[in-house]
Amino acid sequence: MKFTGNTNEFIELSQLAIPDCGIFDNPEASSLTVLWFLANANEFIIDGKKYTFSKNQIVFLTEFHKIKIIKKGEIKFLRFNRPFYCIIDHDAEVSCKGLLFFGASQVPIITIPDEDVPHFELVWSMFVIEMKSKDNLQIAMLQMMLKRYLILCARLYKQQKQFPEETKKTDIIREFNFLVESHFKTKHTVADYADLLNKSPKTISNTFSKIGSKTPLQYIQERKMLEARRLLHYTTMQIKEVAYAIGFEDIQSFSRFFKKQQGISPSEFKNSIKMG
């Protein structure tokens, strides 16, 4: 089931049977995907890393994640694009740049406790009912159901990942990560993003250190590395082309950066892919 609005905003809802895999091959632009696994022993490779998902786990993916399915059971599949939900710009915690989607250097995963499964199933059933409705209130109701579903997920993510309580500091970190996702190919220093946030680089660095997370520079470097690995793994681009694509002016600087982060050179990484 898929709803598409007048300005190409969309939301798609379905329960994928075991053979259904093609839906992951061509993610739509600006789309976000939520997968709720209904069986055990699902094996996915996401951005070159193997994951095993169990029954009642949920994973959150962006259009940028490269997915290869090794084994899967039935899945409740939800996909929507940013125009569908980010037009609601006041939902800082559950919007497209909220807890579940703001960073791409790691894959957010939650596990639904047994006592919460009926609540999730109820929300999903109401979702299905609204997808079948055909009136001028449908889009508002679908946005409301999506928000409710994401709030349930965000609550669990905060509990299970021990995410710090919402403060201005965590708002800055989330905004920083969203900006990195948008500009990592052209902006490479903490000062670049501090300017966008109207903060000083020292303020940004201090904010990260107080939360106890990675440094802001690590976030920038990890996002660049993620893109480098994706391009080397999933495209036929030459190393020089990959270097230019993520903002390096010469291949030597890129090679030094890649080896420092990955432990091997880009050519060695590319050769390891060819060797399986």
N, C-alpha and C positions, 0 to 999 in steps of 0.2 A: 504494500500500500504506500502510495506516495502522494503528498500534497504539494502543489506548486502554485505560488501566488502570482500576482500580476507583474511583479518586478523580479521574477525568477528566484525568489526565496523559496526554499523547499525543506520538507522534512519527510523522511522515509522510514517506514516501520515494517519489519517482517520477522518471521521465525524461519531461520535457514535450516533446511534439512541437511543431512550428512553430506550428500554430494555437492551441495551448492557452494562453490568457491569463486566463481567468476566475478562476483560482485566486488571482490577486493582488487581486481586487476586494474581498474580504471577509476580511481577516486575522483570525484568532482571537485572543481576548484573551490577553495575556501570552505571545504567541508570538514566536519568533525564527526567521528564515529565512536559509538559506545557498543561494546560487545558483552553480552551477558551469557556465560556458558552454562548450559543445562546438563552437561555430562562431564565426567572426569577424563583425564589423559588427553587433553587437546594440546597439540604440539605446533607452535608457530615459530617462524624465524622473522624477527622484526629488526630491521636495520642490521642484519648480519648476526644478531644475537638470538640464541635459542631460548624460548620460553615454554613452560608447561603450565597450562591453566586447568584448574579443577572446577568441579561443579559449584555453581553460585559464586564464581569469581567474575568481576567486571573489569574490563580494561578500556582505557580511553586513548583514542588515536586521532592524529591530525592527518591532513592530506599529504604531509611530507613523509610519513612513515612508509617504508617499503616492507610489504608483507608477503611472506611465502608460507603456505600452509603445508605442513607435513601430515598432520592428522587432526581431525576435528569431529565432534559430535554436533548435536543441535545447538543453535545459538539464537538468542533474541538479539536482533540487529536493529540498531537505531543510527540514522545518519541525518544530519541537518547542516545547512550552510550558515555562514556568519550573517548574511542579510536576514535570515529567518529569525535569529535570536539576538544578535548583537545590536539590533535596532532598539532593544531594551537595554539602554546603556547604564542604568543605575544599579544593576545587579552585579556588584563587583565580585562577589564570591562565586557565583555560578554562571557568569557570562563567559564568552569565548576566551577571555583572558583571566578567568578565575582559577581556583585551585586545581581543577582537573585538566586544563588545557594550556596553562600559561607557559610551560617549558617543554622543549622537545628533546632535551638531553637524557631524559629518563622516561620510562613508560609508567604512568600511574596505574596501579592495580588495587582493587579492594576486594574483600571477601564478605559476602552477605551472611551475617550470623543466622542460625536456624530460626531464631525467634523473629527476625525481621523479614524473612522470605515472604510470608503472607502479605505484608505491607507492600513490598515491591511488586508482587503478582497482582495485587489490587490496582495499583497505579498503572501497571501495564495494560490490564483489562480495560480500564477507563480510557487509556490512550487509544486502544483499538476501536472503542466505541466512537470516540471523537473523530478518528480518521475516516469513519464511514459517514459521518454527518456531512450534509451539503447545504449549508446556509451561510449567511453573512457573518455569523459569530464563530465560524469554524476556526479561522486562523488565531483568534484571540484565545479560544479554548485550547488549541494545540500548544500555543506558547505557554499557557498556564500549566498544562500537563508536563511539558518539557521542563519547565522551571521546577516543578515539584519533584520530578524524577531526578534532576541534577542536584537538588538540595539534599535528597536522601543520600545520594552518592557522596556529596561533599562532606556531609556530616560523618559518614563512615571513614572517609579518607583522612579527615582531621583526627578522628579517634585512633585509627590504626597506624597512621604514620606519625602520630604525636606532633602534628603540626602546631606551631605556636598560636596562641589566641590572636584574633584579629586586632591589629594596632596600626597606627600610621606607618610603623616600620615595615610590617609585612605588606602593606599596600604598596610601599615604595619598591620592595623586592619584586612583587608580582608585576608591577608596571615596568620595572627594569627588564625583567625576563621577556615580557611581551614586546618591548622595543627591540631587544636583541633578536627575537624571532623575526621581526620585520626588517631589520637593518644590518644584520651581521655581515652581509657581503660588502657593505660600503663603510661601515663604522666599526673600528677595531679597538678603541681605547675606552677606558672607563670615563675619561673626560668627555668623549663624544656623547655618551648617554647621560652623563650628568648635565650637559647643556640642554638636552631634550627634556630633562626632568626639572630644569631650573634649580638644580642643586649643585653643590661643589663636589668634586671627586672625593674629597676627604669625608664629606657627609655620607656619600654613598658607601664608601668602604667601611666607615664606622657602623653604619646601619647593618650591613651584612655581618660584621664581626659580633655585634651584640645579639643577633639572632642565633649565631653559632653555625651558620651555613657556610658554603663555599665562598670564596672571594668573588667579587663581581668580575674580575678578569678571568677567573676560571670558567664562569658561565659563558663568557664571550668565546673563549678558546674551545670549550667543549662543543658549542654550537657550530663553530667553524669546522672542527674535526668531524662531527657527525655528518655534515654536508660533504666533506672531502671523502669520507668512507663510502657514503651513498653513491657519489658520482663515480668513484673508482670501481665500485662493486657492480652497479646497475646500469652504467652507460659505457659507450665505447670511446669516451673522451680520453685524449692523451693527458699525461700528467701535467704538462704545461697548460693545457686548456682548463684543467681542474683548478690549478693554481690561480689563474686569472679570474675564473668564475667566482671564487670566494674572496677575491680582493687582494691577492698577492701580486706584486709587480714583477717578480722574477721567480723562476723555478727553484733557484738555490734557497731563497728565504722560505719558500713553501716546504721544501724537502727537510730543512733543519727543523721547522716547526712541527711537521708531521712526525719525524723520527723522535723528537723529544716527547711528543704526546703518546705515540703509538708504540715506540720501542723498535720499530723497523722503518725502513725508508718507503716512500710511496711505490717505488718499483717492486720492492720485495712484497709489499702488501698486495699489489696487483697480480704478481706471479703466484702468490699463495692462493688467490681466488681461482686462477686458471687451473691450478693443481687440485682444486676441490677442497 
